[in-house]
Amino acid sequence: MSASPFLAVTATDESSTPLLVNDVKLKPSPAKSTPVGPEKTPHLALSGLGPGKYELCISVAGHPELVFPLSLVKEGTELVPKYTGSAPLCCPAITSSSETSGGSTKQLHTLAFTLTKTHSEVILVAGWDYSGGTNNVAYCETYRDDLFSGTTYRTGVRQSIPKRIDNSTVVTIFDFKTGNRSRMVKSASGWMEMDRVLQGTVKTHLGSYKDATNVQKRYLDDSISIQHVYDYIITLGAAAPGSLREFHIFSHAWAGGPILIETYEGSAYAAGGAQQTRRDPNDKDPRIKDFELVNMPRLKDFKAAFAADAIAKIWGCMATTAYRNLLRATAKAKSDSETISVEWNKTTKKMTAGDAKKYFRDSILEYNYMAKLSTAVGGGLKVYGAPPGMGADLRAVPVGSKKHNHMYINKLTYALEYTALSKLFGLVPDDTGYILF
């Protein structure tokens, strides 16, 4: 009898301990696996399928559903599965073998995955540079590559950093310019894109932010929103608790949070409105109130997603001039009782240095997006952001034919402010100039 082609999937962790593969299926075909054999390895029959591109979807204990693009290619009279693009390092080869039983021959194509025992993921968000031409995806990709290699040029020279991405770590990038969410794993020649999904039903409207009509269209469109990012993290927390190792947002930013496409809150949801505690469902940008239960009823799952050693960072600015003025004036005072004058939004405020320190600590350092995110995850999450009053710079470091793109805050530009933060509040920046909230 002629060979009957099957596809089988196995999985082990780094110590070669088998992981339970619950299900295997191919999309867009309805083909679904059946557990067979003494080890109950899922086998998926390829008979009846045609050549073309498919998505291999696998369900492994301790992991969310993982997707790998495959092509079924006709070789002679048989269909043979091959990777669409470069093979992932977590399963670099598809092996083929023949099994004969009861007079029939089974052609078996096996994908043997090596995964972490529990899922590992990094989420990177690229805001659309609505007021310039910066491609924030480039900063996501450089950071991704740094976390895999364990080296970086973010200070301008090569240095070692902790390696936080393994061969099977899923890197998810939300691109607010295109509106897509893409997932990928490392391959031998770069990164294998697992899938790319438009968030919402339409792409981001890229009309000038100076035109109110464009701003309103972005507000009303069913396009990518920070809510898509939150929902993804919530789903991850329910499916694979403790798997989110790093969460980063590269964009414009202010004390109220990252600015991803510069939308707004309707009057009912803005401060003083009848629904001011709630998120505006049309608003696409993050807000400080996002982590309140009324806006995130599944906060428990959101919190559960983060690993015990997780790191989050809101890249970009907090270049509020009044904050910088307050910090400088306070640092110059000789005692807490000394009265200082602060230029604050075109007015002059007078207060004691002691009151200024208290306000800076309680109303600026404690009331911002980074602090609220840390609190939402239980206070243990390390959340970094720009120091109050400081703006971010961009650095492109050429290394051979490759360009490494980094955001940072210039410590020389803000030398006085950094000295004040250390002296008054004990805050020391990391190597990119950002502080821990």
MOQUIVEN-V727417 format. One line per field, one symbol per residue. psi: psi as a letter, one per 20 degrees, with the letter a starting at -180 (. if undefined). burial: + if it has 24 or more other C-alpha atoms within 12 Angstrom, else -. A space follows every 10 residues. Layout:
psi = ???
burial = ???
This chain:
psi = qqqopqpqpq prahjjpqqp ohqpqpqjqj pqqpprrhjk pppopipiqr qaprpopqop pjqrpqpppq poppocjqpp pqqnaqqqhi miqoqqrppp pkiqppopop ooporqgqqp qppppoqpnh jajpnihhhg hggghghghj qqkijiqpqq rpoipahjpp pppooighjq pqqqrprhjd poogrppppa iqrppkqpii ohggghghgh qmaqqhhhgg hggggghhhm qjiohqoqoo rqrahirqoh jmarpqhhir pirhkhiqqo iipiqqqhjh jqhhhmhlhg hgghhprhkq pqpnqbrllo hhgggggghh hiqirhippq ppooljrpqp rqhghggggg ghighinrgg ghgghhjjii popqrpqpiq qqrqpoopoc jqpppqqrpo hghkggghgg hgghikppqa ijjqrp.
burial = ---+++++++ +++-----++ ++++++--+- +++-+----- +++++++-+- ---+++++++ ++++++++++ ++-----+++ +++--+++++ ++-+------ -----+++++ ++++++++++ ++++++++++ ---+++++++ ++++++++-- +++++----- ---+++++++ ++++++++++ +++++++--- +++++--+++ --++++---- ----++++++ +-++++++++ ++++++++++ ++++++++++ ++++++++++ +++++----- -------+++ ++++++++++ +---++-++- +++++++--+ ++++++++++ ++++++++++ +++------+ ++-------- +++++++--+ +--+++++++ +++++++--- ++++++++++ +++++----- ---+++++++ +--+--++++ +--++-+++- +++++++
